[in-house]
């Protein structure tokens, strides 16, 4: 079950990055270059922080699972 949750959350993370970039692209034509650049940089930075925490957590889970399977 945890593997399924990890794969779904990874998909959600990348879809959210695509949405952030689409919003920045739309803002470029509606608001101008600087607001769009702010959305792009700020949104990507927030996404990197969130996904970094998520990937560390999921990698930790994978390592713990390997350790537990070796003990048995």
C-alpha positions in Angstrom: 0.0 0.0 0.0 2.8 2.4 0.9 4.4 1.8 -2.6 1.2 2.8 -4.2 0.9 6.0 -2.1 4.5 6.9 -3.0 3.9 6.4 -6.7 0.7 8.5 -6.7 2.3 11.3 -4.7 5.2 11.4 -7.1 2.8 11.8 -10.0 0.9 14.5 -8.1 4.2 16.3 -7.4 5.1 16.4 -11.1 1.6 17.4 -12.2 1.7 20.2 -9.7 5.0 21.4 -11.2 3.5 21.4 -14.6 0.5 23.4 -13.3 2.9 26.0 -11.7 4.7 26.3 -15.0 1.5 26.7 -17.0 0.3 29.4 -14.6 3.6 31.2 -15.0 3.3 30.9 -18.8 -0.3 32.3 -18.7 0.8 35.1 -16.4 3.5 36.1 -18.9 0.8 37.0 -21.4 -1.7 38.5 -19.0 0.4 40.2 -16.3 3.8 40.7 -17.9 7.3 39.2 -17.7 8.4 40.0 -14.2 5.2 38.7 -12.4 5.5 35.6 -14.5 9.2 35.2 -13.6 8.3 35.6 -9.9 5.6 32.9 -10.2 8.0 30.6 -12.1 10.9 31.0 -9.7 8.9 31.2 -6.5 6.7 28.3 -7.4 9.6 26.1 -8.6 11.5 26.9 -5.4 8.5 25.9 -3.2 8.0 22.8 -5.3 11.7 21.9 -4.9 11.4 22.2 -1.1 8.2 20.2 -0.8 9.4 17.5 -3.2 12.8 17.3 -1.5 11.1 16.5 1.8 8.9 14.0 0.1 11.7 12.2 -1.8 13.9 12.0 1.4 10.9 10.5 3.2 10.2 8.0 0.5 13.9 7.1 0.1 14.1 6.6 3.9 11.1 4.3 3.7 12.8 2.3 0.9 16.0 1.9 2.9 14.2 0.9 6.0 12.3 -1.7 4.0 15.5 -3.1 2.7 17.0 -3.3 6.1 13.9 -5.1 7.5 13.9 -7.6 4.7 17.6 -8.4 5.3 17.0 -9.2 9.0 14.3 -11.8 8.3 
